[in-house]
Amino acid sequence: MIHPERITPLNRKSPRRGRWILYWMQASQRASWNHALEFAIREANGPALPVVAFFGLTPDFPEANLRHYRFLLEGLREVRNNLEKRGVALVVRIVSPEKGALELCRDAALAVTDRGYLRIQKAWREAAARDALCPLIQVESDVIVPVESASPKEEFSAATLRPKIRTRLTDFLHPLEETPVERDSLGLRLPGLSLDDAEAVLRTLSLDRSVPPVDSFRGGPGEAGKRLERFLDDGLDRYATERNIPGSDAVSDLSPYLHFGHISPLEIALAVRASRRGNPAAKDAFLEELIVRRELAVNFVHYNPSYDAYEGAVPAWARRTLEDHARDPREYVYGLQDLEEARTHDPFWNAAQREMVRTGKMHNYMRMYWGKKILEWSASPADAFRTMLALNNRWELDGRDPNGFAGVAWCLGKHDRPWGERTIFGNVRYMNAAGLKRKFDMGAYLERFGTEA
């Protein structure tokens, strides 16, 4: 089902004759569980037009590097194959996405795109909508509850968004039926990039190559599906009790795939609800993270244009208390290079940083601890914010994402409440190594990541 709330016309261009319906795929990089793609197919079947899918590969996406691009290209190659099985040709070109979309709009009767929430993603769609000769329609496919349907404003916390999400959840937790393509586009001769050799494509791109790819995560919907099945079989039942244990395998590891749109949150949510393995507490805990917490992050970046700036992202109460304590003496102050190279006095923090550098992902509980310590060891809270964003966006496969921006801001008080006052942190929540040792057996985590590779 494609709810009307997911569908937004981005311009008022008049309907026109054309050779195809364009699906401009950018955020939802998948051939199934994709509302935007299904909408394009249904619009094309009426006038018996083919659907052409397009992806713009821009080599200068802010803060993206070789690690991110290899994961992306692994996924695109699989998506191309999956689209072809459905009768839809995928055209990939090295071009700024909005410019590439406009080129293919010249012969399109209608263009359909998915939705992105970051500033650059919005700018691409606004530019294309303004200059396209045909109507451009946006169809939201990467949240369960469309962002404006959940709330018309930036929410203070999960506690304020949760009831709003829950009142609409049953409206949107429905499977998406696939529509057969009545006229395929595979015979069209449209120039584009060959995706058969991802390494060859990477060699042609002018990229930041200082962050190497990782073998711990391979891109693509197929790998995302395998991880989901593995989690349902082996991790879901333990999720409520073990998810916060550093190094635990009771986590889904799906965040990189959600970031690149290789898997739909709707598919995940329905699979979790239908699973016979998970107990009710585990299912509720997981769906809280997947839906409420993730969509709180989307709400944040959508409604807050300064989501990546200290002054805009950190709430006023937290800035006041942090700045009241900005001159408090710090036992340790580390610069960006020492932090990036995991050269601190804290073995737990160093292990978390090494996990991120080596694998492209950090355990969520350790990511909270990691951020709190950067706040404690930075010359100012604004410096801490910038350092966290720089490291998270550089090394994490799921960096440069609403969850990442919200997570960094959380470490400085966003979506949280005031706590007891203390040095440096003021009323912002504090975390320390003693708490880690008290709650968890950190030996296994240190064994994996506590030493240099």
Salt bridges, closest charged atoms under 4 A:
GLU5 OE2 - ARG168 NH2 3.08
GLU38 OE2 - ARG86 NH1 2.60
GLU74 OE2 - ARG70 NE 3.47
GLU74 OE2 - ARG218 NH1 3.41
GLU103 OE1 - ARG93 NH1 3.26
ASP114 OD1 - ARG125 NH2 2.91
ASP131 OD1 - ARG130 NE 3.33
GLU140 OE1 - ARG115 NH1 3.36
ASP142 OD1 - ARG30 NH1 2.85
GLU148 OE2 - ARG115 NH2 2.87
GLU148 OE2 - HIS302 NE2 3.18
GLU154 OE2 - LYS414 NZ 2.41
GLU155 OE2 - LYS153 NZ 3.76
GLU155 OE2 - LYS164 NZ 2.54
ASP171 OD2 - ARG168 NE 2.81
GLU178 OE1 - ARG86 NE 3.77
ASP196 OD1 - ARG80 NH1 2.88
GLU199 OE2 - ARG70 NH1 3.81
ASP208 OD2 - ARG394 NH1 3.27
ASP215 OD1 - ARG70 NH2 3.45
GLU223 OE2 - ARG227 NE 3.39
GLU242 OE1 - ARG238 NH1 2.75
ASP249 OD1 - ARG238 NH1 3.03
ASP253 OD2 - ARG227 NH1 3.98
ASP253 OD1 - LYS361 NZ 3.19
GLU288 OE2 - ARG162 NH2 2.76
GLU288 OE2 - ARG293 NE 3.24
ASP308 OD1 - ARG119 NH2 2.89
ASP328 OD2 - HIS325 ND1 2.63
ASP338 OD1 - ARG343 NH2 2.54
GLU340 OE2 - ARG394 NE 2.64
GLU341 OE1 - ARG343 NH1 1.85
GLU376 OE1 - LYS373 NZ 2.52
ASP383 OD1 - ARG386 NH2 2.50
GLU396 OE2 - ARG367 NE 3.56
ASP398 OD2 - ARG367 NH2 3.24
ASP401 OD2 - HIS259 ND1 2.76
ASP416 OD2 - ARG429 NE 2.78
GLU421 OE2 - HIS325 NE2 2.66
